[in-house]
Amino acid sequence: MSDVDAYVHDVTELGPDDGGGFLVTFPDLPGVIGIGETIEQAIVDGRQALFAGLDAFKAVDREPPAAGASRAAARPA
């Protein structure tokens, strides 16, 4: 399995219209998110989702996206 710690995450504070709290996303794995009332809770939830997402790739015998691939593609040449 891939090194989970190699996948970076982004934290976004959710406004009152979105229910408040925090959202964690992983740019290399769209759709893998975590939510929580605190940043720490959101990161823990996000890491659980990341483990599940990486396990899903393994279950269908596919390589997950490389850690850092989305950020490398976003850099200007």
N, C-alpha and C positions, 0 to 999 in steps of 0.2 A: 504494500500500500504506500501511497505517497506520504511524504513528511507533512503532517497536518500543520505544524508550526510554520512551514514555508508559505502558507496561504495567508495573505494580508487581508485585513478586514477594514471596513469603513463604518464609522458610527455616526448616526444622524439622530438629532433630538427631534422627537415628534411633537408637533404643536397640539393644543387642546382640541382642535377640530379633528385630529387624527387619533385622539385618545390619550395623548401624552406618552411619556416614557421615552424609550430609545429603541432604535432599529439598527441592527448590525447586518451588513451585506458583505459578500465576498465577490469582488469584481471578476475573478477567474471562474466562478461558478454561479452564473446568474440563476436566481430562483432560490438559492440557499440563503436563508435569512434567520435572524434571531431577534427576539423582542424581549423587553424587560422594563420594569419600573425604574431600574438604575442601569448605568452603563455596565457595571459588573454582571448583573443578571442577564442583560442582553448579550454580552460576550459569551457567557456560559451557555445560553440557549443557542447562540450561533455556532459555537463549537460542536454542540450535540448535532445540530443540523448538518454541519460540515462532515462530521464522521459518517452520518447516515448517507449523505450524498456521495461520498467517496466509496462507501460500501456498496451503494447501488451501481456505480460504475464497475466495481469488481465483480458483482453478482452477474453482470451481463458480459463479463470478459472484455471490457473496454478500458482503455487508458483514460484517466481523467485529464482535463486540461492542465497544462504545466503551470505550476505556481509562478506568478509574475508575468504570465503571457499577456494578459490584458493590458498591464501597465507598459510593457515593452512595445506593444502595438500602438499605444497611444502617444509614445514619444515621437517628436518630429525627427526626421532623418537628418 
